[in-house]
Amino acid sequence: MKKIIIIFSLFILMISCNIGKRDVDASKKDMRDGIVYIINEKKPFTGKLTDKYEDGKIRSEENFKDGKYEGIVKEYFPNGQIAFEGTFKDGQLNGEAKIYFENGQLENESSYINDKIDGVSKIYYLDGQLRSLVNFKEDKRNGPIEYYYPNGQLQYLENYIDDVLQGEGKVYYENGNLKEENNYLDGEYNGLVKAYYESGKLESEYNYKNGKAHGESKIYYENGQVKNIVNFIEDKINGVSKIYYDNGQLEGEYTFVDNQFDGLFRKYSRDGKITNEAIFKNGKVEKIIK
């Protein structure tokens, strides 16, 4: 007897849960001041709206409570593959949301709190390979972010605080060799920035201050020989700059003031002989020596 009562109670509960649940065609949707109603009805809609393509396939399934998204919302491609799936509470995304490619592969998955991305967001290539991994806090990038080449090799690694680049960053070639290593302060280069050839050899060293080249910078040939030595003051070339041949022999030395030739200008042949020599003032030749 007790078993019959339990079964009957469960049956009544199932019926009561389904009372008030409605599955309505989306063509009857009536949006008023951001709240969803059904045409000719006065109360905000509670239930499910289903939209379909012309061939009868489902385009979307949206659940509502008091006129706002509530529960799972799904959208579909014309081929029937799911395009989007997200969980809502009181009209806002809360929980995991997923976006898909038309072939069924996952394109993006992110976690939300009150419509803001909060947690790890992942983006994928069409073949399912991870493309990027970004950490968010209240819709702002916070923490390390990683981007990958289609072959799975790490492309670059950077760090954000409140959506602003901060600290050390690294960029890689597709073969895995380091391409650049840098430092950021408030979104700008600050400190030493190094670039590398694809072979792994050092290509350049630049010093930065608040996003501007400042101090001595060097560029190298792939064989390791110095190619250029340039001095910067707040992004402008100042002082003596030197250029070298790939065998290490000095090719030229030039004096600059705020990006203009100003002072001695001298060029050398590969065997060390002076080929050109002049004095400049404010970017113009003042005297030709040779």
Secondary structure, 3 states (H helix, E strand, C coil): CHHHHHHHHHHHHHHHHHCCCCEEEHHHEEEECCEEEECCCCCCCCEEEEEECCCCCEEEEEEEECCEEEEEEEEECCCCCEEEEEEEECCEEEEEEEEECCCCCEEEEEEEECCEECEEEEEECCCCCEEEEEEEECCEEEEEEEEECCCCCEEEEEEEECCEECEEEEEECCCCCEEEEEEEECCEECEEEEEECCCCCEEEEEEEECCEECEEEEEECCCCCEEEEEEEECCEECEEEEEECCCCCEEEEEEEECCEEEEEEEEECCCCCEEEEEEEECCEEEEECC
